[in-house]
């Protein structure tokens, strides 16, 4: 039960930050490139072209990182069921200079050493904002429940922000400021220790144990820790070490490919060949679910091999300007090390090679060729990877008119790879990259396809069990098997309707078949609210 609560908490943090990742990655890469320009072209300010490029890169970086508390507040409030902009306002307040003025009035500001102030601009960072957004969401629900409908749109947000901002500034920001500083202190003791053995051991353990977090989806919860380090120190030491975990998988996969080739297991060689390029670039999930995790021991040896690269990262003081990409793409972010921007990148690339080698050698030692005997059947996890790739190709196809119940994807066969996805409604398909919400178009929650509906009769897109129906009735999840879920969502941001015009025809726990009616939707209520009624089918990560 305790483990489930921890996992749920980390999932909440992941839900807040995952939609922000495209911007965070972009900002981090731009910040890293700006640092490289300053390192490699010391007199860049004397050249108009280089100065222009440098300033543009910094501007892009600042647009996200300077206001990260506002972005996080917006998403957190939205995730907790509150009005998103109120959470964004609270996040913006956190970083404004006016906080320092208030701190001086209250006697909580240290003029001599501002960073030691009980209250100051930015105190508490994203951790404080997340708690503040939770407070706002709950207070808003209480106020809205007693506020007359005619006065709701004016007075509910006004009273909510007034009620919440005072305890937020006086209590939450200082408290979570000290919690943030404590977290950074603990990591600094390990990551920035003067003891070489402690630094190497902390880097090794961080890299070696990161893969299990990725496999369970709990790694997104670490995003808050990255942000705490970035706000308190101006750089991140933890992320570069964790990025080595994926490199260890690349080495393990190469070792497995060689063994599978000798065993003439061509099917498994194809699975590895399909997942390996993504792993080298920094996307580790295909290698986890398609290659190492199904075999068991290679999943462990990949982590053990990656640990050597993590140890090297800590010993050489590599640090990043942001987080997001790993592998080769992550090199552009690794420019904050104390050895200089360029040296930090070089050390990161060397650490990748060490992790590749470590994963390869440890897997070669501890996993024998007999585990890769010729077998034409794929494991359940490899079948999931195969089906997901098939659906990914579907999500990129050009728009076409479909009718509810039409086959969108049928992998054929009767084995583990069989997967049937049908159209949930009449209308025109919308490719994933054209869905008007970055959470879906970026693919961060899974590959998806949209349909612009012609009517409100929604059918089940697949066979399965209804494992969850959203409280606001805008979404439901179909469990196909232990390894795969399909999520059906009606409209963009339709959770704000609180179920108005959205009527489920099934209950949680009910078995359904593809083409069975599962929801009736009043499309005019969605469009009158200024929202898109697009129906989205997601093959969940």
C-alpha positions as CSV (number, residue, x, y, z in Angstrom):
1,X,0.0,0.0,0.0
2,X,2.8,2.4,0.9
3,X,4.6,1.6,-2.3
4,X,1.5,2.3,-4.3
5,X,1.2,5.7,-2.6
6,X,4.8,6.6,-3.4
7,X,4.2,5.5,-7.0
8,X,1.0,7.5,-7.2
9,X,2.8,10.6,-5.9
10,X,5.6,10.2,-8.4
11,X,3.0,9.8,-11.2
12,X,1.3,13.0,-10.2
13,X,4.6,14.8,-10.5
14,X,5.2,13.1,-13.9
15,X,1.7,14.2,-15.1
16,X,2.6,17.8,-14.2
17,X,5.9,17.9,-16.0
18,X,5.6,15.5,-19.0
19,X,3.6,18.0,-21.1
20,X,6.3,20.6,-20.3
21,X,9.2,18.4,-21.5
22,X,9.3,19.6,-25.1
23,X,9.8,23.1,-24.0
24,X,12.2,22.2,-21.2
25,X,14.3,20.1,-23.7
26,X,14.3,22.9,-26.2
27,X,15.3,25.5,-23.5
28,X,18.1,23.2,-22.2
29,X,19.6,22.5,-25.6
30,X,19.6,26.3,-26.4
31,X,21.2,27.0,-23.1
32,X,23.8,24.4,-23.7
33,X,24.6,25.7,-27.2
34,X,24.9,29.2,-25.8
35,X,27.4,28.0,-23.3
36,X,29.4,26.3,-26.0
37,X,29.5,29.5,-28.1
38,X,30.8,31.4,-25.1
39,X,33.5,28.7,-24.5
40,X,34.6,28.2,-28.1
41,X,34.3,31.8,-29.4
42,X,35.5,33.9,-26.4
43,X,35.1,37.2,-28.4
44,X,31.6,36.3,-29.8
45,X,30.3,39.7,-28.5
46,X,32.6,41.5,-31.0
47,X,30.9,39.7,-33.9
48,X,27.3,40.8,-34.6
49,X,26.2,37.4,-36.1
50,X,27.6,35.3,-33.2
51,X,26.2,37.8,-30.6
52,X,22.8,37.7,-32.3
53,X,22.8,33.9,-32.2
54,X,24.0,33.8,-28.6
55,X,21.3,36.2,-27.4
56,X,18.5,34.4,-29.3
57,X,19.6,31.1,-27.7
58,X,19.6,32.7,-24.2
59,X,16.2,34.3,-24.9
60,X,14.7,30.9,-25.7
61,X,16.3,29.3,-22.7
62,X,15.0,32.1,-20.4
63,X,11.5,31.9,-21.8
64,X,11.1,28.5,-20.1
65,X,13.5,28.4,-17.2
66,X,12.8,31.9,-15.8
67,X,9.1,31.1,-15.6
68,X,9.3,27.4,-14.8
69,X,7.3,27.9,-11.6
70,X,4.5,29.5,-13.6
71,X,4.4,26.6,-16.1
72,X,4.5,24.1,-13.3
73,X,1.8,26.0,-11.3
74,X,-0.5,26.0,-14.4
75,X,-0.1,22.3,-15.0
76,X,-0.4,21.4,-11.3
77,X,-3.6,23.3,-10.8
78,X,-5.0,21.7,-14.0
79,X,-4.0,18.3,-12.8
80,X,-5.6,18.8,-9.3
81,X,-8.9,19.9,-10.9
82,X,-8.5,23.7,-10.3
83,X,-8.5,26.6,-12.7
84,X,-5.1,26.3,-14.5
85,X,-4.4,30.1,-14.7
86,X,-4.8,30.5,-10.9
87,X,-2.0,28.0,-10.4
88,X,0.0,29.8,-13.1
89,X,-0.5,33.1,-11.3
90,X,0.7,31.5,-8.0
91,X,3.8,30.2,-9.8
92,X,4.5,33.6,-11.4
93,X,4.1,35.3,-7.9
94,X,6.8,32.9,-6.6
95,X,9.5,34.3,-8.8
96,X,8.5,38.0,-8.8
97,X,10.6,40.7,-7.1
98,X,7.6,41.8,-5.1
99,X,8.2,38.8,-2.8
100,X,11.4,40.4,-1.6
101,X,9.6,43.6,-0.8
102,X,7.0,41.6,1.2
103,X,9.8,39.7,3.0
104,X,11.5,43.0,4.0
105,X,8.2,44.3,5.4
106,X,7.7,41.1,7.4
107,X,11.4,41.1,8.6
108,X,12.1,37.8,6.8
109,X,14.7,39.1,4.4
110,X,18.4,38.9,5.0
111,X,20.0,42.0,3.4
112,X,23.6,40.8,3.9
113,X,23.1,37.3,2.5
114,X,19.8,37.2,0.5
115,X,20.1,33.5,-0.2
116,X,19.8,32.8,3.5
117,X,16.5,34.7,3.8
118,X,13.6,33.0,5.3
119,X,11.5,34.4,2.5
120,X,12.8,35.6,-0.9
121,X,11.9,35.5,-4.6
122,X,11.9,31.9,-5.8
123,X,11.9,30.4,-2.3
124,X,10.5,26.8,-2.4
125,X,10.5,26.7,-6.2
126,X,8.3,24.1,-8.0
127,X,7.8,22.1,-4.8
128,X,6.1,25.0,-3.1
129,X,4.1,25.8,-6.3
130,X,2.8,22.2,-6.5
131,X,1.6,22.3,-2.9
132,X,0.1,25.8,-3.5
133,X,-1.7,24.6,-6.6
134,X,-3.2,21.7,-4.6
135,X,-4.4,24.3,-2.0
136,X,-5.9,26.5,-4.7
137,X,-7.7,23.5,-6.3
138,X,-9.3,22.5,-3.0
139,X,-10.2,26.0,-1.9
140,X,-11.7,26.7,-5.3
141,X,-13.9,23.6,-5.2
142,X,-15.3,24.7,-1.7
143,X,-16.0,28.2,-2.8
144,X,-17.6,27.2,-6.1
145,X,-19.9,24.8,-4.2
146,X,-21.5,27.7,-2.3
147,X,-21.1,30.6,-4.8
148,X,-24.2,31.5,-6.8
149,X,-23.8,30.5,-10.5
150,X,-24.3,34.1,-11.7
151,X,-21.4,35.3,-9.6
152,X,-19.1,32.3,-10.0
153,X,-17.0,33.5,-12.9
154,X,-16.1,36.8,-11.2
155,X,-15.9,36.0,-7.5
156,X,-14.7,32.4,-7.2
157,X,-11.2,33.0,-8.7
158,X,-10.9,36.3,-7.0
159,X,-11.7,35.0,-3.5
160,X,-9.7,31.8,-4.2
161,X,-6.5,33.6,-5.0
162,X,-6.9,36.0,-2.1
163,X,-7.5,33.2,0.4
164,X,-4.6,31.1,-0.8
165,X,-1.8,33.7,-1.6
166,X,-1.3,34.8,2.1
167,X,-0.6,31.3,3.6
168,X,1.3,30.4,0.4
169,X,3.8,33.3,0.8
170,X,4.1,33.3,4.6
171,X,4.1,29.5,5.3
172,X,4.4,27.3,2.2
173,X,7.2,29.2,0.4
174,X,9.6,29.3,3.4
175,X,8.8,25.7,4.5
176,X,9.3,24.2,1.1
177,X,12.3,26.4,0.6
178,X,14.0,24.7,3.5
179,X,12.9,21.3,2.2
180,X,14.4,22.1,-1.2
181,X,17.6,23.3,0.3
182,X,17.7,20.1,2.4
183,X,17.3,17.9,-0.7
184,X,20.1,19.8,-2.5
185,X,22.3,19.5,0.6
186,X,21.8,15.7,0.6
187,X,22.6,15.4,-3.1
188,X,25.6,17.8,-2.7
189,X,27.0,15.6,0.1
190,X,27.1,12.7,-2.3
191,X,27.5,14.2,-5.7
192,X,29.9,17.1,-4.8
193,X,31.7,15.3,-2.0
194,X,35.5,15.8,-1.8
195,X,35.8,12.1,-1.1
196,X,36.6,10.4,-4.4
197,X,35.1,7.1,-3.2
198,X,31.8,8.6,-2.2
199,X,31.5,10.5,-5.5
200,X,32.2,7.4,-7.5
201,X,29.9,5.2,-5.5
202,X,27.0,7.7,-5.6
203,X,27.4,8.0,-9.4
204,X,27.6,4.2,-9.8
205,X,24.5,3.6,-7.7
206,X,22.5,6.4,-9.3
207,X,23.1,5.0,-12.8
208,X,22.8,1.3,-11.9
209,X,19.4,1.7,-10.1
210,X,17.8,4.1,-12.5
211,X,16.5,1.5,-15.0
212,X,14.0,-0.1,-12.6
213,X,12.5,3.4,-12.0
214,X,12.1,3.8,-15.8
215,X,10.6,0.4,-16.2
216,X,7.9,1.2,-13.5
217,X,7.3,4.7,-14.8
218,X,8.5,6.3,-11.6
219,X,11.4,8.1,-13.1
220,X,9.3,11.1,-14.0
221,X,9.0,11.9,-10.3
222,X,12.7,12.9,-10.3
223,X,11.9,15.9,-12.5
224,X,11.1,17.9,-9.4
225,X,14.6,17.1,-8.0
226,X,16.3,18.2,-11.2
227,X,14.4,21.5,-10.9
228,X,15.3,21.9,-7.3
229,X,19.0,21.5,-8.1
230,X,18.8,23.9,-11.1
231,X,17.1,26.6,-9.0
232,X,19.4,26.3,-6.0
233,X,22.7,25.7,-7.7
234,X,22.2,26.9,-11.3
235,X,23.1,23.4,-12.7
236,X,22.1,19.7,-12.3
237,X,24.6,17.0,-11.2
238,X,22.1,14.1,-10.9
239,X,20.7,14.0,-14.4
240,X,24.0,13.4,-16.3
241,X,24.7,10.4,-14.1
242,X,21.2,9.0,-14.6
243,X,21.5,9.5,-18.4
244,X,24.2,6.8,-18.4
245,X,21.5,4.1,-17.7
246,X,20.3,4.2,-21.3
247,X,23.9,3.9,-22.5
248,X,24.4,0.7,-20.5
249,X,21.3,-0.7,-22.3
250,X,22.9,0.1,-25.6
251,X,26.0,-1.9,-24.7
252,X,23.9,-4.8,-23.4
253,X,21.7,-4.8,-26.5
254,X,24.8,-4.9,-28.8
255,X,26.1,-7.9,-26.7
256,X,22.7,-9.6,-27.1
257,X,22.6,-8.9,-30.8
258,X,25.9,-10.7,-31.3
259,X,24.8,-13.7,-29.3
260,X,21.4,-13.8,-31.1
261,X,23.2,-13.7,-34.4
262,X,25.4,-16.6,-33.5
263,X,22.3,-18.5,-32.3
264,X,20.6,-17.6,-35.7
265,X,17.7,-16.0,-33.8
266,X,16.8,-13.6,-36.6
267,X,13.5,-12.4,-35.0
268,X,15.3,-11.2,-31.9
269,X,18.0,-9.6,-34.0
270,X,15.3,-7.6,-35.8
271,X,13.8,-6.4,-32.5
272,X,17.2,-5.2,-31.3
273,X,18.0,-3.5,-34.6
274,X,14.7,-1.6,-34.4
275,X,15.2,-0.4,-30.9
276,X,19.0,0.3,-30.9
277,X,19.0,3.6,-32.9
278,X,16.5,5.1,-30.5
279,X,18.6,4.0,-27.5
280,X,21.8,5.6,-28.9
281,X,19.9,8.9,-29.4
282,X,18.6,8.7,-25.8
283,X,15.2,7.0,-25.9
284,X,15.5,4.0,-23.7
285,X,12.0,2.5,-23.4
286,X,12.1,0.4,-26.7
287,X,15.3,-1.3,-25.4
288,X,13.8,-1.9,-22.0
289,X,10.5,-3.3,-23.0
290,X,11.5,-4.9,-26.3
291,X,15.0,-6.4,-25.4
292,X,16.5,-6.4,-21.9
293,X,13.5,-6.6,-19.5
294,X,11.9,-9.6,-21.1
295,X,15.2,-11.5,-20.7
296,X,15.6,-10.5,-17.0
297,X,19.4,-10.8,-16.5
298,X,20.4,-8.4,-19.3
299,X,18.1,-5.8,-17.7
300,X,20.3,-6.0,-14.5
301,X,23.6,-6.3,-16.3
302,X,22.8,-3.2,-18.4
303,X,22.4,-1.2,-15.1
304,X,25.5,-2.7,-13.6
305,X,27.5,-1.7,-16.7
306,X,26.0,1.8,-16.8
307,X,27.2,2.4,-13.3
308,X,30.8,2.7,-14.4
309,X,29.8,5.6,-16.7
310,X,27.9,7.2,-13.8
311,X,30.9,7.0,-11.6
312,X,33.0,8.7,-14.2
313,X,30.4,11.5,-14.5
314,X,30.6,12.2,-10.8
315,X,34.4,12.1,-10.7
316,X,34.8,14.5,-13.6
317,X,32.1,16.9,-12.3
318,X,29.9,16.9,-15.4
319,X,26.7,19.0,-14.9
320,X,23.8,19.9,-17.2
321,X,21.9,23.1,-17.9
322,X,18.6,21.3,-18.1
323,X,17.1,17.8,-18.5
324,X,15.2,15.8,-21.1
325,X,17.3,14.1,-23.7
326,X,20.1,11.6,-22.9
327,X,22.3,9.6,-25.2
328,X,24.0,11.6,-27.9
329,X,21.3,14.3,-27.9
330,X,22.0,15.0,-24.3
331,X,25.6,16.2,-25.0
332,X,24.4,19.7,-25.9
333,X,23.1,20.1,-22.4
334,X,26.2,18.9,-20.5
335,X,27.9,22.3,-20.5
336,X,27.8,23.3,-16.8
337,X,30.7,21.2,-15.4
338,X,33.4,22.8,-13.3
339,X,36.0,21.8,-15.9
340,X,34.5,24.2,-18.4
341,X,31.7,23.9,-21.0
342,X,33.7,22.0,-23.7
343,X,35.4,19.7,-21.2
344,X,32.1,18.9,-19.6
345,X,30.7,17.8,-23.0
346,X,33.8,15.7,-23.8
347,X,33.7,14.0,-20.4
348,X,30.0,13.2,-21.0
349,X,30.8,11.6,-24.3
350,X,33.6,9.6,-22.7
351,X,31.2,8.5,-20.0
352,X,28.8,7.3,-22.7
353,X,31.5,5.1,-24.2
354,X,32.3,3.7,-20.8
355,X,28.7,2.8,-20.2
356,X,28.4,1.3,-23.7
357,X,31.5,-0.8,-22.9
358,X,30.3,-1.6,-19.3
359,X,26.9,-2.8,-20.5
360,X,28.5,-4.9,-23.2
361,X,31.1,-6.5,-21.1
362,X,29.0,-7.3,-18.0
363,X,26.2,-8.7,-20.2
364,X,28.7,-10.9,-22.1
365,X,30.0,-12.3,-18.8
366,X,26.7,-13.0,-17.1
367,X,24.3,-13.9,-19.9
368,X,25.0,-17.0,-22.0
369,X,24.1,-17.7,-25.7
370,X,21.7,-20.5,-24.6
371,X,19.2,-17.9,-23.5
372,X,18.9,-16.9,-27.1
373,X,18.1,-20.2,-28.7
374,X,16.1,-20.1,-31.9
375,X,12.5,-19.3,-31.1
376,X,10.0,-17.9,-33.6
377,X,7.6,-16.6,-30.9
378,X,8.1,-13.3,-29.2
379,X,7.8,-12.7,-25.5
380,X,4.8,-10.7,-24.3
381,X,6.9,-7.6,-23.8
382,X,8.5,-7.9,-27.2
383,X,5.0,-8.3,-28.7
384,X,3.9,-5.1,-27.0
385,X,6.8,-3.3,-28.5
386,X,6.0,-4.7,-32.0
387,X,2.3,-3.7,-31.7
388,X,3.2,-0.2,-30.5
389,X,5.5,0.3,-33.5
390,X,2.6,-0.8,-35.8
391,X,0.3,1.7,-34.2
392,X,2.9,4.4,-34.5
393,X,2.9,3.9,-38.2
394,X,-0.9,4.2,-38.2
395,X,-0.7,7.5,-36.3
396,X,1.3,9.1,-39.0
397,X,-1.0,8.3,-41.9
398,X,-2.8,11.0,-43.9
399,X,-6.4,12.0,-42.9
400,X,-9.3,9.9,-44.2
401,X,-13.0,9.5,-43.6
402,X,-13.9,6.6,-41.4
403,X,-17.1,5.2,-39.9
404,X,-17.5,4.0,-36.3
405,X,-16.4,0.4,-36.0
406,X,-14.1,0.5,-39.1
407,X,-10.7,-1.2,-38.6
408,X,-8.0,1.4,-38.1
409,X,-5.4,-1.2,-37.4
410,X,-5.4,-5.0,-37.5
411,X,-2.0,-6.7,-37.0
412,X,-3.5,-10.0,-38.0
413,X,-2.6,-13.4,-36.8
414,X,-3.9,-15.0,-33.6
415,X,-0.8,-14.8,-31.4
416,X,0.6,-12.3,-28.9
417,X,1.1,-9.7,-31.7
418,X,-2.6,-9.6,-32.6
419,X,-4.1,-6.2,-32.0
420,X,-7.3,-4.7,-33.4
421,X,-8.1,-1.0,-33.1
422,X,-11.3,0.3,-34.6
423,X,-12.7,3.8,-35.1
424,X,-14.6,5.1,-32.1
425,X,-16.8,7.5,-34.0
426,X,-17.8,8.6,-37.5
427,X,-15.5,11.3,-38.9
428,X,-12.2,12.3,-40.4
429,X,-8.9,11.0,-38.9
430,X,-6.4,13.4,-37.5
431,X,-2.7,12.3,-37.5
432,X,-0.9,12.5,-34.2
433,X,1.3,15.5,-35.1
434,X,-1.8,17.5,-36.0
435,X,-3.7,17.0,-32.8
436,X,-4.1,20.5,-31.2
437,X,-2.6,19.6,-27.8
438,X,1.2,19.1,-27.4
439,X,0.6,16.4,-24.8
440,X,-0.8,14.2,-27.6
441,X,1.0,15.5,-30.6
442,X,4.4,15.0,-29.0
443,X,3.6,11.4,-28.2
444,X,4.8,11.7,-24.5
445,X,1.8,9.7,-23.2
446,X,1.8,7.3,-26.1
447,X,1.1,7.0,-29.8
448,X,-2.3,8.3,-30.7
449,X,-4.7,9.1,-33.5
450,X,-7.6,11.5,-33.5
451,X,-11.0,11.6,-35.2
452,X,-13.0,14.8,-35.7
453,X,-16.5,13.4,-34.9
454,X,-19.6,13.8,-37.0
455,X,-21.9,12.7,-34.1
456,X,-21.8,12.0,-30.4
457,X,-22.1,8.2,-30.6
458,X,-18.8,6.8,-29.2
459,X,-17.9,3.2,-29.5
460,X,-15.2,1.1,-27.9
461,X,-12.0,1.1,-30.0
462,X,-10.9,-2.4,-28.8
463,X,-11.8,-5.4,-26.8
464,X,-10.9,-5.1,-23.1
465,X,-11.9,-4.3,-19.6
466,X,-12.9,-0.7,-18.6
467,X,-10.2,-0.2,-15.9
468,X,-10.9,3.5,-15.3
469,X,-13.5,6.2,-16.1
470,X,-12.4,9.8,-15.4
471,X,-14.4,11.6,-12.7
472,X,-15.3,14.2,-15.3
473,X,-16.4,11.5,-17.8
474,X,-14.2,12.8,-20.6
475,X,-11.9,9.8,-20.8
476,X,-11.9,6.1,-20.1
477,X,-9.2,3.4,-20.1
478,X,-9.4,-0.1,-21.7
479,X,-7.1,-2.7,-20.4
480,X,-6.1,-5.1,-23.2
481,X,-3.7,-7.2,-21.1
482,X,-1.2,-6.8,-18.3
483,X,1.2,-4.9,-20.6
484,X,-1.0,-2.5,-22.6
485,X,-3.8,0.0,-22.1
486,X,-5.8,2.0,-24.7
487,X,-7.1,5.4,-23.6
488,X,-10.1,7.0,-25.2
489,X,-10.5,10.7,-24.7
490,X,-13.4,12.9,-26.0
491,X,-12.3,16.5,-26.7
492,X,-9.4,18.7,-25.7
493,X,-9.6,20.1,-22.1
494,X,-13.2,18.8,-21.8
495,X,-12.5,17.9,-18.1
496,X,-13.4,21.6,-17.5
497,X,-17.0,20.7,-18.3
498,X,-17.1,18.5,-15.2
499,X,-19.1,15.8,-17.1
500,X,-21.7,18.1,-18.6
501,X,-22.7,16.6,-22.0
502,X,-20.6,13.5,-21.5
503,X,-22.6,10.3,-20.5
504,X,-20.7,7.0,-20.1
505,X,-22.8,3.9,-21.1
506,X,-20.5,1.5,-19.3
507,X,-19.0,1.1,-15.8
508,X,-15.5,0.4,-14.4
509,X,-14.7,-3.3,-14.4
510,X,-17.1,-4.1,-17.3
511,X,-15.9,-6.2,-20.2
512,X,-16.5,-4.6,-23.6
513,X,-15.9,-5.6,-27.2
514,X,-14.7,-3.4,-30.1
515,X,-17.7,-1.5,-31.6
516,X,-19.8,-1.6,-28.4
517,X,-21.4,1.8,-27.5
518,X,-19.5,3.2,-24.5
519,X,-20.5,6.9,-24.4
520,X,-23.0,9.5,-25.6
521,X,-21.7,13.0,-26.1
522,X,-23.5,16.3,-26.8
523,X,-21.0,17.8,-29.2
524,X,-22.7,21.2,-29.2
525,X,-21.9,21.7,-25.5
526,X,-18.2,21.1,-26.2
527,X,-18.1,23.5,-29.1
528,X,-20.2,26.1,-27.3
529,X,-17.6,26.1,-24.6
530,X,-14.9,26.9,-27.2
531,X,-13.3,23.5,-27.0
532,X,-12.3,21.0,-29.7
533,X,-14.5,17.8,-29.7
534,X,-11.8,15.7,-31.3
535,X,-11.9,12.0,-30.1
536,X,-8.5,10.6,-29.4
537,X,-7.4,7.0,-29.1
538,X,-4.1,6.5,-27.3
539,X,-2.0,3.4,-27.1
540,X,-0.6,4.2,-23.7
541,X,3.2,4.1,-22.9
